[in-house]
Each structure stands twice: as C-alpha cells, then as structure tokens.
Amino acid sequence: PQFKAIETETDEKKITAAENKHALLHPMRIAEVTNYILQHFRQKTHRAFPGAKGFNAMFAVSSVDAAKAYYESFRHIQKLRAEQDSSYKPLTVATIFSYAANEAQDAIGDINDESIDTSEMNPSSREFLESAIADYNAAFKMNFSTDGNGFQDYYRDLAKRVKSQEVDLLIVVGMFLTGFDAPALNTLFVDKNLRYHGLMQAFSRTNRIYNATKTFGNIVT
C-alpha cells in the first residue's frame, strides 16, 4: 500500500518527520487498516466457522489521536456496512486511555502503565472518551463517565467484558498491554512502535493457551 514506505522506514530523522506530518494518521491509511482488520477479524479470532464462539482481540495504537481516529473509523465503516447489508453484524468495539497515554518507552522498552486518572486530560480527548464511553453505556446499559470513580468503574467493567468476550475489539494505547490476563483474547493487532521488553509485554497478552483451538496467539502488524 502507499503508506508502506513510512511504516518500514528505519531512519529516525525520516520517521520523526513523517510522524510530525501525521502521515501515519492519514485518513486513507486509517481506513485501509480498519478495513483490513474487519476483513480478517473472524479468521484471526476463529469465528469463521458456523456456531464457533472463537475469541476476541486487542488493537494497540501509538497515541490518543490514533485511538480516536481508529475508533471513529470503525464506527463509520461498520455503520456503512450495516446500511448496505442488513445481515451485517458489527463488532462491539471499545477504547480506553488516560491523559498520560503515549508511545514513550524506557531504555529497555518497557511500556509505562497509564494512570487511571482523567483530571489532566485535554478537553478534546476527554470529550471524545466521554463519547466512546456513552457508546459503551448504550451497548451494555451502564452509566459510566470520565469523572473520578466513574472512570475506574468503567475500567473494571471493561476488563470484565473483554474477559467474557462481550467486547470484540479493544483499542488501547498503553492500558491493558501489561499485566492483563484474558485467556479468551487470542489476537493482538499492532499499529505502534514496540521494542525490547515492551514487545514481549504486549505480545504476552495473547499467548496463554486456552483450549484445543487456542494453542497460540496471533500478532498482526
């Protein structure tokens, strides 16, 4: 695809220039990646066979802006597909992040945990997260928000529903990439710079053997 040169660039100066121009967040690229995930989701999560419950997936992205762009893209594209095909069943997509979310890693590549705190989140990001949580509330008849305990409750409820496969795809920046154990999660889609220990931390989200169908996890980059 036309954005492949940017994705595989190894010169740090060129990468920085490309990122500063928001090349990786170009709407055409976001739509391309979204369509790829939707096209291959059932296969990767073993849902392609009739009656198969399969698994669910996580999508690790590079920044809050990327999470926002992808969430809106999934919402828009799935709405179009549902309008064009009455039998289309949209994936249940959720997202979560905090004000500290970014792709910074320490010297050995550790992914820094995000604080469950929204008090310092910029107004635009907080407004978007409120909208995403409102979608979640509508889907599950809940009443969470970005305010104090409301966000912590959202975090806990989301974790529970990912584990029970009520959420099909979870878009994250840093949250849930370290220490989160969900045996029914078998696929990690990655559009994020991961290296060293952080690479292993993130990839470990999918590698827990669950049953005869899940003997390994999928990493899709």
N, C-alpha and C positions, 0 to 999 in steps of 0.2 A: 504493500500500500504506500501511498505518497508520504506518509509520516514515518516510515521505517528508518530512514537515514537519521532522523532526530533520535529515535528510540535506541539506536545502536551506536550512537556517537560516543567515542571514548575520550576525546579531547575535552578536558574540564572547562576550558575557556569557551569552547563552542557550545558545550552543554548549558553553561550558565547563560550565554547569550540567547540560546533558544528558549530556555525557561523564562527569561526576562520578557521575552516577546509573547509569552503564553502560548507557544507553539503546541505544547502538549495538551493544552486545554482548548484547542481549536474545535469549534462545534462539529465540524465534519469528522474529526478524529474521535471525539466523544461518541458521536452517533455510530461510527464504524465499530468501535469496541463494544458498545451496548448491544448492537445487533449481533455481533459475534457471540457474546455471552448468551443472549436469548436463543440463538440458533443452536448452540451446543449444550445448553444447560441440562436438558433432560438426559442426554447421552452421558455427560460427565457425572451426573448425580444418580445414575442408574434408574431413571424414571421412564425410560423409553418403552419398556415392556408393559402391556396392559395389566393393571392390577398391582404393579410394583410400587411400593411406597418410596423406595430409594432413600436419598439423603438430601442434605441441603448444603449451602455454600456461603463462603465469605469473600468479599471483594476488598482488597487492601489498596487504597489510593494514596497519593502523595501529599495531599493538603486538604484543608477545609474547602477551598474553592473547587478542588477536584470532586470531593464528596457531593457538594451542591450540584455541580454540573452533571455528574452521573446520575444522581437521584432524580433530577428533573428530566434527564434523557430517558431513563427507564419509565418514568410516569408518562411522558409524552408518547413514546414509541408504543408502549403497551396499550395506551388509550386508542391510538390509531389502529392497531391490530385488532382490538376488540370491536371497533366500529366497522371494520372491514370483514370480520369473521365472527359471527355470533357464537360460535363454539369455542372461540379462543379463551383460555383461562389464564389471566395474568398471574405472574409470580407475585407473591407478597414480599415486597422489598422494604427494608427499614435501614435507618442510618443512625449513627451516634458519634459525637465528637465533643471535645471541650475547647475552651479558649486557647489552650496550650498546644493544640494539635498542629504538628508539622512533621516533616520527614527528617529532622535532625537526629543523628545518632552519635553516640560517643566514639571514642577511639577504637574500640573493638566491635563497633557496630551494634551495640545494644539498642533496642527500641525503648525509648523512655516512656514510662507509664504516664497516661494523661490523668490529671486531677479531675475528680467528679465535682467540678465547680464551674458554674457558668457566669459568675458575677463579673468577670473581667472580659467576657466575650464581646466582640464588637457588635453594634446594633444590627448590622446586616446579617451576620452569621447567626445571631440569636433569633432573629425574625424567621430566618429560613428553618432553623432547627425546630422552632415552635410549629411551623407549618408541617414539617415531617412528623413531629410527634402528634399533631392533630390528625394526620392520616392514620397513624398507628392507633390512636384512640378510637377513631371511627371504625377501624377494622376489628378491634377487639373489645369495643365498648368499655374503654377505660377513660381516665381523666387525668393524665399526666401533663406536666409542663416543664419549663426550664427553671422554675423557681425552686431553690433550696432542696427540700426533701422530695419535691415532685420529680426532680431530675434523677435523684438517687433511686427513687421508686421505679422510674422508667428504666434505668439501667438494670435493676434487678429483674424486673418483669421481662425485659427484652432478652436477658440471658436465659431465663426460664423457657421462653418461647422459641429461642434458637435451639435449645437442647431438645425440646419436644417437637421440633420441625414445623411449628406453626408459622415461622418466618422462613421463607425460601432462600432469600439472599440478603445478607447483612453487609452494608457498605461501611467501612471503617477507615480511620487514618492511623490511629495507634491503639485505641481501646480494643480489647478482646484479642489482640495479637500476642499477648504474653499471659501465660497462666490460665487461660480459659480452656476448660475441658468439655467438649461436646462430642461424644462418640458418634453421633449421627451426622456430624459435619465431615464431608469427605473431599470437598474441593475448595481450593483457595485460588481465586483469580487475583493476579497481581499487576497493578499499574503504579509501581512505587519502587524507588531505589532502595534495595535491601542488600546488606553485605555482612560478611563475617557472622558473628554471633546472632545478630538481628535476623539474618537469613534463616538460621536454624530455629530461632524463637517463633518466627511467623510460620514456617513450614511445619512445625510441630503441631499446629492447630488441627491438621488433617490426618496425622499418621497413626492414630490409635485404632488398632484392629477392633472391629465391632461385631461382625458376623461373617458367614461364608462369602457374602457379597463384597463386604468391605475388608479386604486383606491388605489394602494400602490406600493412601490418599492421592489426590490429583493436585498438581500445581500447574496453573495455566498462566503464562506470561505473554 
